[in-house]
Amino acid sequence: MQLFASSDRSSDPLGSAGPKSSFVYCCIGCASKASTAAQDYCCSHCGNLLEITDPQWNSAHPTALKSLWSERRISNSALDLSGVWRFREILPAPDLAQPVVTLREGNTPIYELPRASRLTGVTRLYAKHQGMNPTGSFKDTGMTVASTFARQAGSRWVACASTGNTSASMAAYAARGGMRGLVLVPDGKISWSKLSQALDYGALTCQLRTDFDGCLRLLQELVREAPVYQLNSINPFRLEGQKTLAFELLEQLDWHPPEHIIVPGGNLGNSSAIGKGLLEMLDMGLISRLPKLSVIQAEGANALVRTVREAEGKRLVPVQAETRATAIRIGNPVSWEKAIRVIQGTSGTCEQVSEVEIAQAKAEIGAEGIGCEPASAVTLAGLKKLLRQGFVKKDETVVLVLTGNLLKDPDFTMEFHRGDLFRGSPQEAASAQLQPLRHPPVVLDATLAAIIQTLERAEKSAPAPSNA
């Protein structure tokens, strides 16, 4: 007995009843264009990835767009309350006869980082915190667009392969849109906090005895055989939503581009999306110059770095990924060509950082009072390296993109502060320098004297914190 009838399968995820929109799919390899796409979102001619373009995006006057987007910030319309759909003039147009699938994503804060600024010497240092999205990561900005088009296509099932954040986001938006969610995750290689989100949102969750890349390969095979709508970043609608981070960030900076934007690198869809948004803003006349977009990876999951250094960006050099920054533990990133293109197009770079450097940067971001998951911390660690290399200057404006919330991986945080994170590992000796950043819990007798004595010791051991 078949679960799905063969007649349920379609070569066009939007279906023939999809909206008559002006956007087209364009292959990043052979540049062929089409109005429809196959279930796996790969080019029918050369098999490469697709992206979405629309000639109408350049038709509006930039000053008028800026004014319109600003006015919508005080609107209570469901579309305007979303920090993604507020910029709908630069998104593929869905059929608005159906409401979009939204959880009021986007509208994330940009924070000054006074402690990190003093530490690095960068006088204008900011963090754009995508961990403040509804499910705690940047994935939501892409998922609102992709899930809207999935529901518009009449999909009953949506699916993703994930290291954690994608599964949480997809499960939430599937539930919100009245669809069933299928999650494929690598067994034993995902934060329980992230996995618990997918479970709570009602997704069918399969822990596979493979790594993320194996999960993604199986997902691609699945969508070719069954009517399951794919919601990984291979899906170009995901990247269209995620590119709005760039628009929102520049609006928050009064449309004055920073010299540098630094992002974590995992499957490389997010860096590709942000770069696409920056390049489109320049073409539209919304900005007069491009920030340099740089991608930072963990040393143990450094496929992009090796691709640039060993193959000059012309072929992917995959790796067996291993890092405690689980959100970027990906060795065969699917969007590597897109990432190479935006790095080159913005004159950015890529770099790698060690596990100890990640842990240190994470604690330093936590000391700012905002926190992040380990993968996000590669941005600050990478900034330090780029400063030493002279690629970033201390008098330049730098924005770090924090992609996930502190609560995404509490085990990492607890192990760090208890001193267990690197115990028994090759990094144990190097991690000794992190001791001043650790704040383990103190177990005391339940007496006032014990509390006061502990408070006095703490007062003597370190200067009072100041963010002035």
N, C-alpha and C positions, 0 to 999 in steps of 0.2 A: 504494500500500500504506500503510495507516494504522499508525502506531506503537502506538496504543492503540485497542482496540475500544470502541465507544460504550457497551457494556454495563458498561465499567469505571468510567464516570463516576457520581458520586453527589452528591446535593444535601446529604447529611449526612456530613461528614468522619469522624464517629465510627461511622457505620453503624448499622443496626438492632440489631447484636449488641453494641453498646457497653454499658458497665456501667450499672446502674440506680443513678444517683447523684441527689442532691437538688439539685445546682447547676442553674442556668438561665442562658440568655443574655438579657441586658437591653440594649436599644438606648439609647445615650446621648442620642439625639435625641427620639424619640417615646415612649420608655419601654416599648415593647411587649416582652413576654417570650415566650421559646420554649425548648423542650427540645432543639431541633436548630438547626444553622446551616448556611448554604450554604458552598461551597468558598472564597468570597472573604471570608467573615466580615463581611458587610455586612447590615444590616437588610433583610428582605424587604419591609417596608412603606415606609420612607423612605430607605433606602440609606446610613444613617449607620453608625458603628462600633458594635460590640457589646462589652460587658464581661460578666464572670461574677460572679454572686452566689449565695449559698447561705444560707438561713435557719439552718442548723445551726451556722454559724460563731459565732453569738452564744449558743449553748446551754450552753457549758462555763463553769465558774467561772474567772475570770481568775487567781486565786492557784493553782488546780490546774494550769492550763495552764503558767504560769511554772515551777512545780516540775517538771512532766513534761518540758518542753523542756530544762531544766537537767540533769535526770538523763540524758537521752539523749546528752549531750556525752561521757559516758564509756562509751557503748555501742559495740560493734563490729558492730552490725547494719548492713547495706548502706544501709538507709533512713536510719538515724541518723547515719551518717558523712557524709551529704550535709547541707550547711548550708541546703539548701532543704527537702528532705523531712523534716528534723527538725521542721519546723513544719507537718506535713501536716494538722493539724486545721483549718487556715485555707486549705487548697488544695482544688481540685476533686479528687475521689477517683477514681483510675484503677482498673482491674481488676488487683488485685494477684496474680491467677493468673499474670500475666506480670511479670517483674522490671522495675522502672523503669529508664530509660536514664539513667545517672548516671556522672559522672567525679569524684565527691566535690567538687562545686562548693560555693560559699559558704564559710562559716567564714573569711572574710577579716579581716585585722587592722584595728584602729583605732589610729592612731599619734598621739601628741602631736607638735606642730610647734613646737619651742622657738624656732628661728630666725625663722620667720614670725610667731610670737607677739610676739617683740621688735620685729620690723619694723612690724607693724600696731598693736601695743598691745593686741590682744585676748588677755587672759590665759588663757582656756581655748579653745584652738584645736586641732582634731583633723582628721585625714584618715581617712576610711573608704576603704580601698584595694581597689576591685573589680578592679584590674589583677592581683591575686594569685590570680585564678581559674584553672582549668586551661588555658584557651587564652589567658589574658592580658587578659580584659575582662569587664565585667559581663554580657555577653550570655549567659554560661553558665548563670546562675541562671534565666533564662527558658527557655533551650533545653532544659534537662532535663525541664521539665514539658511543653512543646509537643511535643518529640520522643517522649516517652512516649505521649502521646495519638495522635500520628501512627502509631507502630508498632501501638498498640492498634487503630487503624482499619484495619490491614492495608495501609498505604501502602507501595508499593515505592519511590516517588520523593518526596523532599522538596525544597523549593526556596526560595531567598531572593534578593532584590535587596540590594545591600550597598555601603557605602563601605569595607568591609574587615573590621571586627570581627564583624559578623553572619555573613559568609561563613566565616570561620575557625571560629567556634563551631558553626554549623550543620553544616559538613563533618565536624567531629570527632564530634558527637553522631549524625549519620547513620551514620558508620562504626561507632560504638560500638553502635548499635541495629540494625545489619545492613540498613540502607537505602541507596539511592543518593541522592546529593546533586547538585542543579543550582544553580549560582551565577551570577547575573547582576550584573556589575560595570561601572561606567563606564570605558571605555578611557582609560588614561593619568591617571586621577584617583584612584588607590588606592596606598597604600603597598605596596611589594614585599614587605615583611616579612609583612603580613597576607595578601597574595595567595599567598605561598609556603605558608602554613599550609593554605589550602583545597586547594592542589595536592597537598600531602603527605598530606592525609587522604583523598584519592581522589575529590574532587568533580569533576564535569563543569563546567568553568569557562568562561563566555562573557564576553568583554570587548566590550561594546556601544558603538557610537559615539553615545553620548548621556550625559546626566548621571544621577545617582542617581534623580531623580524619573521620568525616562524608563524606567529599568530597572524601577522599581516598577509603573509603568503596564502595561508588558508582562507582568510577572509576574501581575498581576491578571487580564489577558486570558487568560493561559495556564491559570490554575487553573479558569477557567470552561469551558475547552475540553478539558482533559485531566486524567487522574487523578493530579494532582500536588498534594501537600499543602503549603500555604503556611506558611512559618515566619518571616515578618517580624513586627514588633510589631503589625500589624493583627490578627494572631492573638491572641485574648485570653488563651490559655493562656500565652503568653510573658510577659505582664504579671503574671499570677498568680505565676509563679516569681520575677519581678523584685521584686515587692512584699515578698518575704521579707527583702530588704536592710533595710527599715525595722524589722522585728521583730528581726533579728539585731543591728542597731545599738542599739536601745533596750535589749536584753538586755545588751549589752556596757557600757552606761551605767547598769546596775542599775535600768533602767526609769525613770530620771530624764530627761525630755525636754530636749534642748538648746533654746535659744531659736531657733536658726536651723539649717537644713540647706540647703546650696547645691549645686546640681547643674548640669552642662553641659546645653545644649539643642541637640539636632539634630533627629531625627525626633519627639522629645518623648514617646516611649513610656516611657522610663525615669523621667522626672520624673512622668509620669502614674501609673506603677506605684507609685513610692515614696509619692506623695500618697495613693493609694488605700489603701495599707497603713497610713499614719498615721491616716486617717479611720476605718478599720476598727478599729484598736487603741483609739481613743477610744470608739467605739460598744460595744466589747467590755468596756470598763472596765480595759484593760491599762495605759492612761496616763490621767492626769487633765487634761492640757492638750495642745494641739497645738503642735509647732514650726512656725515659719514656713518654708515651702518656697519657695526662690527659684531661678529658672532664669537662667543666664547664657549668652549666645550671642556668637559672633564678629560683629563689625560687618559683615563681608561675607556673612554667612548669618543675618540677623537677622529672619526672617519673624515669629517670635512677638513680638519687641519692636515691630515695626511694626504688627502686628495689634492690640496693646494700645494703642499711642499714636495710631494713625491711624484705627482702626475700633472702638475701645473694646471689643475682644475679641469683636465680633459677627460678623465675617467675616474669613477669612484674607487677609492681604496677602502673596502669594508674592513671592519675590525670585530673581534669578539668583545662586545661591550661589557665592562665591569666598573661600576661606580656606585657609591652609596647615594648619589644624587639620582634617585630612581627615575625621575621624570625625563631625564636625558640619557638613560641607559639604553641607547640605540646604536647598533653598529653598522646598519645598512640603511641610512636615511633616504627616504624615497624622494624628497624634494631637494636633493643636493645640487642639481643643475640650476634650479630656480634660485637657490641661495648663492651659488657662484655668480650668477648673473646680477643679482642686486648688490652684492658686495663690490663687484667690479663697477657697476653702474653708479654707485655712490662713493667710490674710492675708499671703501672701508677695508677691513682686514679680518682675519680670524686668528684665534689664539687658544691655547689650552692651559688649564690650571690643575694643580694637584689636589688630592683629597684633603690634605692638611690646609691648603690655601682656601678651599671651599668652606671647610669648617670654621676657619678663622673669620672669613668674610661674613658668614651667616651669623656668627655671634656679634660681629660689629654692626650688622644691620639690625639685629635684635636690640642692641643697646640704644638704637635710635627710637625705640618704642613702637616700631611697626612690624618687624619680623618678616620672615619669608621661609619658604621651603628650601632645601639644600640646592636644588637646581638653579633657583633664582640668584643665589649668592655667587655663582660663577661670574656674574657681571662685575661686582665690586672687586673680586680677586683678579679678574681680567684687566680691569681698569688700572690696577697697580702695575701690572706687567707692561701695559701699553704706555704708561707714564715713564717707566724706566727705559723703554725703547725709544722714547721721544715721539711716538706716533700721536699721543695726546699731550697737549700743553696745559700747564696749570691755570693759565688765564682763559681757557676755553670753557664753554658751557657743555656739560655732559649730562645725559639722561640715561639712567639704568632702568631697564624694563624688568620688573619683578613679576614673574609669571604665576607664582602660586603662593597660597596662604601658609603662614607658619603652622597652622593646625593640620596641614596635609601630611606631615611626617613627624608626629610627636616622639616616636621612638628615637629618631636621630637626635633630636634636641635633648631628650632625657639621657641618652647614652653619652652625649658630649659633656653635659654638665656634671655627670657622675664620674667622668673620666674613663668610661668603658668603650668609647667609640673606636679607638685604635689599639686597644689592649690585645697583645698577641699578634699584631699585624706588623708588616714591614715598616709602617709609618709610625710605630709607637715612639721611637726615639725622637723623631722630628716633631711629634705632637706635644712634646713637653713644653714648648714655647707657648702653648695655648692655655696653660694653667691660669694666668691672670684673668682670662675671659670666662672661666667656669664659675658657675654659681650653684653649687649643689645644695639640696635641702639640708637643713640642720635638725637633727633629732634631739630634743631636750626634755628634761623633766618638766612637768606642768607646774612651774613656779614662776612668780614674777621676777625673782632674783636671777633665775637662769636666763630669762628673756632679756633683762637689762644688761647682764654680763655679756651676752652674745651681741647685743646692739652696740655696746661700748667697744668690743673687739672689732666689729665691722667699721665703726667710725674711725678707728685708729689705722686700719689696714689700707684704706684707699681714700683719695680726695673725694669730696662731694661732687656728684655728677652735675654737669651744667650744659644746657643747650643754648645758652645765650650767644 
